[in-house]
Amino acid sequence: VQDLAGKTVSVGPGSVSEGWIDSFNVQLAASDSARRIKLHPMDSLAKSCDLLIRGEVDAVIADNAQVQYYRTKLNPRAPLQVVIRNIHRQSQGLILSPQLPDSTVLRINQAIARIKETGTADAIMRRYV
């Protein structure tokens, strides 16, 4: 993260990456404000990568799976290079509509528990990250 000192970085608002940058900035002395990393909120990974290609930001920090998808499916010819992977393990959340019947919510929770218990979730992570 110190290599990003004084640079502009695009990150998702409220993301682990934003917290990582914020914690770096908090540690800097007031007299060291030139080293603060400037945050550029990420509307989408594709838009942030476009900003990077145009030189409007110096780096983009995003989820490994998102970066992989962008580089393989959305823009495989983008002149970008991934320089660091797997800095922080991140949890994913699933938000369900409060209008779903309790029985549906239970079935979803049970299915998620099964893919964790059988190792399927880990296999998916190994394949795509």
N, C-alpha and C positions, 0 to 999 in steps of 0.2 A: 504494500500500500504506500510505502514511502516514495516509491518511484513515481507515484501520481501526485506528489506534493506540488501545489501551484497549478495543477492542470484542471480541466473541466471534464467531468465524468458523468455519463448518462446512466441512471439507475432507476429502478421502479420505486415509486413512492411507497414508503412503509415496508420495503423489502429488507431482508437480511443484509443485502449489499449496502443499502442506504445507512443502516445502523453501523456497519463496519466503517464506512467513510466518516460518519458522524463521530464515532469514538476516536478516530484518528484526529479529527479537527478539534475535539474537546481537549485533547492532550497537549495541543500547541499553546505556547505562551502567547499572550496578547501581542507582544512585540514581534511575533513570528507569523503575522497574518498573511504574508505573501506566500507561505507554504500551505495555506488552507486549500483543501480540494473543493472546487466549486461543483455543486450538484446541479445537474440538468435533469428534470423529471422525465422519465421515459413514458411516452404515450403508447408506444409499441416497440418491440425489438426491431422490426423492419425500419421504422422511422428513425430510431436511434442509430442503426447501422448506416442509414443514408446520411445522417449528420456526421458520422465518423468518416465516411468516404469523402464527404465534402470538406472535411477539416474543421467542422464547427464544434466538435467535441474531440477530446484527446483519447478517450477510452469509453467502452461500454462494459458494464458488469451486469451479467444476467445469469439465469439458471442454466446449467450445463445442457439440459435437455432442450431448452428453447434455442440455445446457440446452435446445437447440433441440427435441429430441425431447420433453422434459418439457412445454415450453410449447405445442407443437403437437399432441401426441398424448395425453399423460397428463392434463394439466390446463390446457387453453387459456384457461380463465377465471380462472386464479390471478391475484390482484392483485399481481403481481411485475413488475419491470422489469429487463432486462439493461442494466447501465450501462457495462460494459467488455467488449470482445471481443478475442480474439487477442493476449493478453498474451505468452504463450510458445507457440512451436510445440512440440507434443508428439509423440513417437513412440509408436506402438502396438506392443504385443507380441502374439505368437500362441504359445500353449503347446500342444504336441502330446503326446498320450499316448506314453509309451515303448513301448507295446504295438503301435503302428502299424508295419506292415511298412515297411522302408526304401524300397520302391518307391512307396508312398503318400506318404511324407514328401517324396521327390524330386518327385513330381507336384505336390504342394502348393507347394513352393518354386519350381518352374518356373512355376506359374500366377501366383504373386505377382510373380515377376520380369517376366512378360509384362505384367501390368496396370501395373506401374511403367514399363516400356519404352514402352508404347503411349500413355502419358499418361492412362490410365483412372483410375488412383489420384488424380491431380491433379484430374481432372474431378469425381470423387466428392467430394473435399474442397471444391472450389468450390461444388458444389451444396448440400451439407449443412452447411457451416460459415459 
